[in-house]
Amino acid sequence: MTCECSDQYCEDQKQRSEICRPQVMRSMNEPIVPCRVAQWICAADALCSTALDYYNRYCKAMFHGKKCTPRCHNSINILRRQEKAAKLTTCKCDGLEDYDCYAIQRNMDKLCFHKHSRHHNKTHVLKNEEEVPTVLLSSGDKLVTSWAVLFSIILALVT
């Protein structure tokens, strides 16, 4: 890392992010990455992050398995046009997400693109359709970890 910190908080964050650097650097070159990593790559870019925010805002009904609204479909199309979102279209759920990645991918395929689920042979089974979360990004304690990894991704992109 080449940045210079002016306070202890920055130094602490810099130190914490170094732990993730090797994984982030390997992931940048991988054709398929876990969806949480693909989100961090997108979130490190201002335009992609904004498109991801709109996606999270306008696709809540789709997350719940109800419908893909025109606004949701439009936000997906805008997100897919972002260079740093490319890995989101090929990412794989690894079960470590803090949202139901499989259900969201299945709902998007079914409701927005009218495709048969790409996860039809996945053993993951929802207990109740109402348990599908409404957000994709982490919150609370997990956000600290996400920011440390996001910080590593940003540094990897600029160095």
N, C-alpha and C positions, 0 to 999 in steps of 0.2 A: 504494500500500500504506500502511495507516495504523498498523500495529503498530510498537512501539518495541523495538529490540534492546538487550540488555544485554551482549552479547559479540561478538567478531569473527566467530565461526562463524555466529551468527544473521544478522549483517550480510551475510556472504558468501552465505548461502542466500537471503536477501531479494533481493539484487542479481541472483543467478542466476535466480530465479523471475520477475523482471520481464520477462525476454526472452520468456517463454512467455505472458505475460498476454494480449496481443492475440488469439493463437490460441485460448486457453482461453475468453475472453469471447465470441468468435465462435461457438465450438463449443457453448457452453451454449444458444444460441438455434437452432442447426441441428437440423432434425428427424432427420437421419441423420449420424452421426459415425463416424470410424474406431473399431474395437472397442477399441483400446488407449486411446483418449480416453474411451470409455464406461466402461472399467474404472477409469480415474483418477477420473472423476466419482463412481462408486460407492464407490471406496476412500476418498474424502474424507468420507464419511458413516459414522459408527460402526456403525449397524445394517446398512447395506448392505455395509460392509467385512466384518463378521462373517459375513453370509450368503455373501459371495463366498469367504471362507476355507473355510466348510463345503463349498461347491460344489467348490473345488479339492481338498479332502480326500476327499470321498466320490464323486467322478466320475472317478477315475483310470482305471478299467476302460473307461469310455465314451470317454475321451480316446484310449485305445489301440485303440478300435474293437471292443471285446469285448462289453460289455453295459451296459445302464443299470440299475443296481441300484435297489431301492426307496429306499434312502437317498439315492442320487444324484437320483432323480426328485423326492423330497421336498425336497432342498436346492435344486433348480432352481425348484420351485414357491414356496418361501420367498423365494428371490432375486428372482423375478419380481414378488413382492408389494411389494418395496421401491421407494419413490418414486424414489430416486436410481439405481435399476437400469433405469429405463424405456428408456434409450438402448441398453442391452445387447441388448434384443430386436429392435432395428432396425439395429444397427450393421453396418458393412461392413468386411470384411477389406481392408486396403490393402497387405499384403505386408511391412509394416515391423514387424510383431509379432515378438517373440522366441520364438514358438511357432507351430505350424501352425494358424492360425486357420480356414482353409478346412476342414481335416480335422475339427477339433473341431465346427464348425457342422454339417458333413455327418453326423458321427457322432451328434450330438444329435438332429438331425431323424430320422435313420433308426432309432436305437436307443431313444430316449426318447419320440419322438412318432410313430413309424412313418410318416413322411412321405417322399415322394420328395425327394431332395436339392434344395435351393434353389440349388445351385451346379452343376447338371447340365451347364450349357453353359460353365462356367469352364474355362479351358485349363490351370489348375494340375493337375499330375498327381503323385501321390506315387510316389517311386521304390520304396519298400518300406513296407508297412503298419507295420512295426516302428519306423519313424522318427517316428511321431506322438509328440509330447512328452507328459509327464505333468503339467505345470504350466502355468498361465496367466500367472502374475505373473513379472516379470523378476527377475533376480538379478545379483549381482556388480556389474560396472562399470555396467551399464545401470540398476541400481537407483538410483544417484545421480541420473541424468537423470530417472528416473521420479519420484523424490521432489521434485525441483525443480518439475516440472510439477504434481504432486499438491499441493504447497505453493501454487502459483498458483491451482489450482482451489479449494482451501479458502479462500484469501483472496478469491477472486471470489464465493464463496458467502456470506461473512460481511460483505463490504463493499457 
